[in-house]
Amino acid sequence: MKLLYFILIIVSVSLITGEGKEIEMKNAEEITASLEEEGEFNVIREKITRWLEEKDLAESERKDLQWEKERIDRIEHDYRFTRNDLLEQLERRVEGFEPDELEKWTEEGKLTSRIINGERRYFYAAVSNMFFRHSEIYKRNIGFERKNPHPDLVHTLIHTPRFKHDFYLKPIRRTLRFDLEITESLSEGDELEVWIPYPRSFPFQTDIQTVSASSDLQFIAPAESPMRTAYFKRTYEEPGDEKFHISFSYTAWARYRDIGKENIQAIDKECPEKRYFLEERQPHIVFHPDITTIVDEITENVYCPYLKARKIYDWMIDNFQYSFAPEYSTQRNISHETFTNRYGDCGQLTLLFMTMLRYAGIPARWQSGWVVYPHRRGLHDWCEMYIPPYGWLPVDITVMIGIQSRNQDQHLKEDTVHKIRDFYFGNMHPHVFVANNDYGRAFIPDKSDFRSDTVDSQRGEVEVNGKNIYYPGFSRSLTEKESSFVDHR
């Protein structure tokens, strides 16, 4: 789906200025961007409603205008907290909090907020993000600690006995259940369609089997689909029909390999597959001059692709912080926004890292799904880089950035920190469920309406009578039913 960002819509709009002059505005994207900057969301809605009444709009232009209206609704949902909401959170989560600190931190930009329709609204994760980015306030957090699994995971994997040629090790046989429930009000006769992420076939994710599923499972996308889903369709008749589930089992392998830098070969950039993963892909992988200038600087006089990638990896770890992200579908250019902000979540950081790798001539491709640690589960994104003769190697740029942003590295020995940093450049633990090998690709079968997430596929997607249901309208959960290490000797 093309974003309005790329469509020039010629619309004559008359605006009356304070001096009474009429100004003709011809670029709808410029109008909405300017009004969005000013926080005039209701005005945007009014203008789009008026534009949609025009008879001469092409269908693609009409669709893009509808999307822009949907987009600002999603931004408002992200910035849903009022000043009173923030006061309540800060009193509960910050030790010794004083009310005047809210205004101080807002003015300093430590609490993410924006003016929407004349009122200051706060980002739903404003307090958590302040902890990530400001260590002096993090020290006052109440109950924000999260167990760091990586020291133990990395220690175990690098000390696992293996043959020299082994790349896949420590396999786990795992059974997961994904539940999705539509919480939006439904009526008898409504047509329900649901897409649930499903394990994709990889050399490190094998023996995939469906264990059980709710009725009306229609189709599971092919094993090597870029974004693999299980598709359900049914007519709502009675309570209970709004619930869907699928259970599946698979074997997940850790990936750990010693890279001999002296063995690195040149990349064949004319190979069609490699060329695809070297290209810009608007709107989120764009070789913006801000980004390319930095890549040129940090890789100057470095010719080995593996060492180039490591330079970029280390630069990002040393210069970025972790933060929860606005909904991906609301962002115009994720990689550039992340570069400018110097912070982001796993998907934002990964898209920027991929952009920098591709510009440096190193193929990079997206991967995402869930991490399934023994103590918790969560959405996660990372990528793979292509380094011949070793092939596709995983890189999780977020692990060390996250550890540093949570101040967890202060409690680790320097040697342990180095091992974690080294490990996630080319290696991966087995505690993942991977559904996607690219981003923003069509489902099989595809959706009729907008996606809730136009970039990723982790939480599921829902349509009722051909219309998208956004996240507040359904809930989802992933539970582990069984797991055990596999003896593969």
C-alpha positions in Angstrom: 0.0 0.0 0.0 1.4 3.3 -1.0 1.5 5.9 1.7 0.2 9.4 1.2 3.8 10.4 1.6 4.4 9.4 -2.1 1.2 10.6 -3.7 0.7 14.2 -4.9 -3.0 14.9 -4.8 -4.1 18.1 -6.6 -6.9 19.5 -4.5 -8.0 23.2 -4.4 -8.6 24.2 -0.8 -9.3 27.7 0.3 -8.1 28.8 3.8 -8.9 32.1 5.3 -5.9 33.7 7.0 -6.1 36.2 9.8 -5.7 39.0 7.2 -8.6 37.6 5.2 -6.5 36.4 2.3 -7.3 33.2 0.4 -4.5 30.8 0.0 -4.6 27.9 -2.6 -3.0 24.7 -1.2 -2.3 22.0 -3.9 -0.4 19.4 -2.0 -2.6 17.4 0.4 0.4 15.8 2.1 1.9 19.2 2.8 -1.3 20.4 4.3 -1.8 17.4 6.6 1.9 17.3 7.6 1.7 21.0 8.6 -1.5 20.5 10.5 -0.2 17.4 12.2 2.9 19.3 13.3 0.5 21.9 14.8 -1.6 19.2 16.5 -4.7 20.1 14.5 -6.0 16.6 14.2 -9.7 17.5 14.0 -9.0 19.9 11.2 -7.2 17.2 9.3 -10.2 14.9 9.7 -12.5 17.7 8.4 -10.3 18.4 5.4 -10.0 14.8 4.4 -13.7 14.3 4.7 -14.2 17.2 2.4 -11.6 15.9 -0.1 -13.2 12.5 -0.2 -16.4 14.1 -1.4 -14.6 15.2 -4.6 -15.8 13.2 -7.6 -12.6 13.3 -9.6 -10.3 11.4 -7.1 -8.7 8.2 -8.4 -9.3 5.1 -6.3 -5.7 5.0 -5.2 -5.8 8.7 -4.1 -9.1 8.0 -2.2 -7.5 5.0 -0.5 -4.5 7.1 0.6 -6.6 9.8 2.0 -8.6 7.2 4.0 -5.3 5.8 5.3 -4.2 9.3 6.4 -7.3 9.6 8.4 -6.8 6.2 10.0 -3.1 7.1 10.7 -4.0 10.2 12.8 -6.5 8.1 14.8 -3.7 5.7 15.6 -1.4 8.5 16.7 -4.0 9.8 19.0 -4.3 6.3 20.5 -0.6 6.2 21.1 -0.7 9.6 22.8 -3.7 8.7 24.9 -2.6 9.9 28.4 -3.5 13.2 29.9 -1.6 15.2 32.5 -3.6 13.6 35.3 -2.8 10.1 33.9 0.9 11.0 34.0 0.7 12.4 37.5 -0.8 9.1 38.7 1.8 7.0 36.9 4.8 9.1 38.1 3.5 9.1 41.8 3.3 5.3 41.5 6.5 4.6 39.6 9.1 7.2 40.7 10.5 7.3 44.2 10.1 10.7 45.9 8.2 12.2 42.9 7.2 15.8 43.3 4.3 17.1 41.1 6.3 20.0 39.7 8.7 17.5 38.2 6.0 16.6 35.6 6.2 20.0 34.0 10.0 20.1 34.3 10.5 16.7 32.6 7.9 17.6 30.0 9.7 20.9 29.1 13.1 19.1 29.0 11.6 16.5 26.6 12.2 13.6 28.9 8.5 12.7 28.9 7.4 12.2 25.3 4.3 14.3 24.6 2.7 16.4 21.9 -0.2 18.9 21.5 -3.3 17.3 20.0 -6.3 19.5 19.4 -5.1 22.1 21.8 -4.3 19.7 24.7 -1.0 18.2 25.8 -1.1 14.4 25.4 1.5 11.9 26.6 2.8 8.9 24.8 1.6 5.7 26.4 5.1 4.6 27.4 6.4 8.0 28.3 7.4 7.0 31.8 9.1 3.8 30.8 11.0 5.6 28.0 12.2 8.2 30.4 13.7 5.4 32.6 15.5 4.0 29.5 17.0 7.3 28.4 17.8 9.1 31.6 19.8 7.1 34.1 19.5 9.6 36.9 15.7 9.1 36.9 16.0 5.3 36.3 17.7 5.1 39.7 14.4 6.3 41.3 12.3 3.7 39.5 9.9 1.5 41.5 9.6 -2.1 40.2 11.0 -1.5 36.7 13.7 -4.1 36.9 13.5 -6.9 34.4 15.6 -10.1 34.5 18.4 -10.1 32.0 18.6 -13.6 30.5 21.6 -13.0 28.2 24.6 -13.5 30.5 23.5 -17.1 31.2 22.3 -17.8 27.7 25.5 -16.7 26.1 27.7 -18.4 28.7 25.9 -21.7 28.1 26.0 -21.5 24.3 29.7 -20.6 23.9 30.7 -23.4 26.3 28.5 -26.1 24.6 30.7 -28.8 23.2 30.4 -29.0 19.4 32.1 -30.1 16.2 34.2 -27.4 14.6 31.8 -27.2 11.6 28.6 -27.1 13.7 26.5 -23.9 13.4 23.2 -25.3 14.8 23.2 -26.6 18.4 21.2 -26.8 21.6 17.8 -27.7 19.9 14.6 -27.2 21.9 11.3 -28.9 21.0 8.7 -26.4 21.8 4.8 -26.3 21.7 3.1 -22.9 21.8 -0.5 -21.8 21.7 -1.6 -18.5 20.2 -5.0 -17.2 21.4 -6.8 -14.3 19.8 -10.2 -12.9 20.9 -12.2 -10.1 19.2 -13.4 -7.8 21.9 -15.1 -5.4 19.5 -18.9 -5.6 19.7 -20.2 -8.2 17.1 -23.6 -8.9 15.6 -25.1 -12.2 14.3 -24.1 -12.7 10.7 -20.8 -10.7 10.9 -18.0 -12.2 8.7 -14.9 -12.7 10.8 -11.4 -13.1 9.3 -8.3 -13.6 11.4 -4.6 -14.0 10.6 -2.3 -15.4 13.3 1.5 -15.6 12.9 2.8 -19.1 12.3 6.3 -20.6 12.4 8.2 -20.2 9.1 10.5 -22.9 7.9 14.2 -22.2 8.4 17.3 -24.4 8.8 17.2 -23.3 12.5 13.4 -23.8 12.9 12.4 -27.2 11.8 9.8 -30.0 12.1 6.9 -27.6 12.3 3.5 -29.2 13.1 0.0 -28.0 13.9 -1.1 -29.6 17.1 -4.7 -28.1 17.3 -6.7 -25.2 16.1 -10.1 -23.7 16.5 -12.7 -24.4 13.9 -12.7 -22.7 10.6 -9.0 -22.7 10.1 -8.9 -22.1 6.3 -5.3 -22.0 5.3 -1.7 -22.0 6.5 0.6 -20.0 4.3 3.4 -21.9 2.5 6.4 -22.8 4.7 8.7 -20.3 3.2 6.3 -17.3 2.9 8.0 -14.0 3.7 5.4 -13.4 6.4 3.7 -16.7 7.4 0.2 -16.8 9.0 -2.6 -19.1 9.7 -5.9 -17.8 8.3 -9.3 -18.3 9.9 -12.7 -17.3 8.6 -16.2 -17.8 10.1 -19.6 -16.2 10.5 -20.4 -14.9 14.0 -23.5 -16.7 15.3 -23.2 -16.8 19.1 -20.8 -15.9 22.0 -17.6 -17.9 21.7 -17.3 -17.4 17.9 -15.1 -14.4 18.6 -12.3 -16.7 20.0 -9.6 -18.2 17.8 -6.6 -20.3 18.6 -3.9 -22.4 17.1 -1.2 -24.6 18.8 1.9 -25.6 17.0 5.2 -27.4 17.8 8.6 -26.9 16.2 12.3 -27.5 16.9 14.4 -24.3 17.5 18.1 -24.4 17.1 20.7 -22.0 18.5 23.2 -20.6 16.0 26.8 -20.2 17.0 29.8 -20.1 14.7 33.4 -18.9 14.8 34.1 -16.6 11.9 37.5 -16.7 10.3 38.0 -13.1 9.0 40.7 -14.4 6.7 38.1 -16.5 4.9 35.6 -13.7 4.1 34.8 -13.5 0.4 33.5 -10.7 -1.8 29.7 -10.3 -2.1 28.1 -11.1 -5.5 25.9 -8.0 -5.7 24.4 -9.1 -9.0 22.8 -12.3 -7.6 19.0 -11.5 -7.7 18.4 -12.6 -4.1 21.3 -10.6 -2.8 20.5 -7.6 -4.9 17.0 -7.4 -3.4 18.4 -7.3 0.1 20.9 -4.5 -0.9 18.3 -2.2 -2.3 16.4 0.8 -0.8 12.8 0.0 0.0 10.7 3.1 0.6 9.4 4.3 2.9 11.5 2.7 5.7 14.9 1.8 4.1 16.0 4.9 2.4 19.7 6.0 1.9 19.2 9.4 3.4 22.3 11.7 3.3 22.3 11.9 7.1 22.7 8.1 7.3 25.0 7.6 4.4 27.4 10.3 5.7 27.9 8.4 9.0 28.3 5.0 7.2 31.0 6.5 5.0 32.8 7.9 8.1 32.7 4.8 10.3 33.6 2.4 7.5 36.3 4.5 5.8 39.2 2.4 4.6 37.4 -0.8 5.7 36.9 -3.2 2.8 36.0 -6.6 4.5 32.2 -6.8 4.6 32.3 -8.6 8.0 34.4 -5.8 9.5 32.3 -3.1 7.9 29.2 -4.6 9.5 30.9 -4.8 12.8 31.9 -1.1 12.7 28.2 -0.2 12.1 27.1 -2.6 14.8 29.5 -1.1 17.4 28.6 2.5 16.4 24.9 1.9 16.9 25.4 0.2 20.3 27.6 3.1 21.5 25.3 5.8 20.2 21.7 4.6 20.7 19.3 3.9 23.5 16.3 1.7 23.8 12.7 3.1 23.8 9.3 1.7 23.3 8.0 2.8 19.8 5.0 4.5 18.5 2.9 2.2 16.3 5.0 1.5 13.2 2.2 2.2 10.8 2.1 5.9 11.9 5.8 6.6 11.1 6.8 8.1 7.7 10.4 6.7 7.6 11.3 4.5 10.5 15.0 4.3 9.9 15.5 8.1 9.5 13.3 8.9 12.5 15.4 6.4 14.6 18.6 7.9 13.3 17.5 11.4 14.2 16.2 10.5 17.7 19.1 8.2 18.6 16.7 5.8 20.2 14.2 3.1 19.3 12.7 -0.3 19.9 14.0 -3.6 18.4 12.2 -3.1 15.0 13.2 0.6 14.7 16.8 -0.1 15.6 16.9 -3.1 13.2 15.5 -1.2 10.2 18.2 1.5 10.7 20.9 -1.1 11.1 19.6 -2.8 7.9 19.6 0.5 6.0 23.2 1.2 7.0 24.3 -2.4 6.1 22.6 -2.2 2.7 24.2 1.2 1.9 27.6 -0.3 2.9 27.0 -3.1 0.3 26.1 -5.9 2.8 22.8 -7.7 2.1 20.5 -7.5 5.1 17.1 -9.0 5.7 14.5 -8.7 8.4 13.4 -11.4 10.9 10.8 -11.2 13.6 8.4 -13.1 15.8 8.6 -13.7 19.5 11.3 -14.4 22.1 10.2 -17.3 24.3 12.5 -17.2 27.3 11.9 -19.5 30.2 10.7 -16.6 32.4 8.8 -14.5 29.8 7.6 -14.0 26.2 7.6 -10.9 24.1 7.6 -9.5 20.5 11.0 -9.2 19.0 12.7 -8.1 15.7 16.3 -8.6 14.5 17.9 -9.2 11.1 20.4 -11.4 9.2 23.4 -10.2 7.2 24.9 -12.1 4.3 28.6 -12.8 4.7 30.2 -15.3 2.2 31.2 -18.0 2.6 29.3 -18.3 5.9 25.9 -17.3 4.4 23.1 -15.6 6.4 24.2 -14.7 10.0 21.8 -13.4 12.6 22.5 -10.0 14.3 20.4 -8.7 17.2 21.4 -5.1 17.5 18.9 -4.5 20.3 20.4 -6.8 23.0 23.4 -4.6 24.0 21.5 -1.4 23.5 18.7 -2.7 25.7 21.1 -3.9 28.4 22.8 -0.5 28.5 19.5 1.5 28.5 18.3 -0.6 31.5 21.6 0.0 33.2 22.1 -3.7 33.5 25.6 -3.6 32.2 26.7 -1.8 35.4 26.2 -5.1 37.3 28.1 -7.3 34.8 31.8 -8.0 34.6 33.5 -6.3 31.6 34.4 -9.7 30.1 30.7 -10.8 30.2 29.6 -7.6 28.5 32.2 -8.1 25.7 31.0 -11.7 25.2 27.4 -10.7 25.0 28.2 -8.0 22.5 30.3 -10.4 20.4 27.8 -13.2 20.5 24.8 -11.3 19.1 26.9 -10.2 16.1 26.4 -13.4 14.0 24.8 -15.8 16.5 21.4 -16.4 18.1 20.0 -18.3 21.0 17.2 -20.9 20.5 14.5 -19.1 22.4 12.7 -17.7 19.5 9.5 -18.3 17.4 10.1 -16.8 14.0 7.2 -16.0 11.6 8.7 -13.5 9.2 11.7 -13.3 6.9 10.8 -9.9 5.5 8.7 -6.9 6.5 5.6 -5.3 5.1 4.9 -8.1 2.7 1.4 -9.3 1.7 -0.3 -12.2 3.6 -1.5 -15.3 1.9 -4.4 -14.7 1.5 -4.1 -11.0 1.8 -6.2 -8.6 3.8 -8.9 -6.5 2.1 -8.5 -3.4 4.4 -5.6 -1.7 6.1 -3.3 -3.7 8.3 -3.1 -2.8 12.0 0.7 -3.2 11.6 1.9 -2.3 8.1 5.5 -3.3 8.9 5.5 -6.4 11.1 3.3 -9.4 11.9 3.4 -10.6 15.5 0.2 -9.8 17.2 -2.3 -11.0 14.6 -4.7 -9.2 12.3 -8.5 -9.1 12.3 -11.2 -8.0 9.8 -14.9 -7.9 10.4 -17.1 -7.6 7.3 -14.0 -6.7 5.3 -13.0 -3.8 7.7 -9.8 -3.8 9.8 -10.1 -4.1 13.6 -7.3 -2.1 15.3 -5.6 -3.4 18.4 -8.0 -2.1 21.1 -10.6 -4.3 19.3 -8.9 -7.6 20.0 -6.6 -9.3 22.5 -3.9 -11.9 21.9 -1.7 -14.1 24.0 1.1 -16.6 23.4 1.6 -19.4 26.0 4.1 -22.1 26.1 2.5 -25.5 26.6 5.6 -27.7 26.6 9.4 -27.4 25.9 12.4 -29.7 26.2 15.9 -29.9 25.0 16.5 -32.4 22.2 19.3 -34.9 22.3 20.8 -34.6 18.8 24.1 -36.4 19.4 
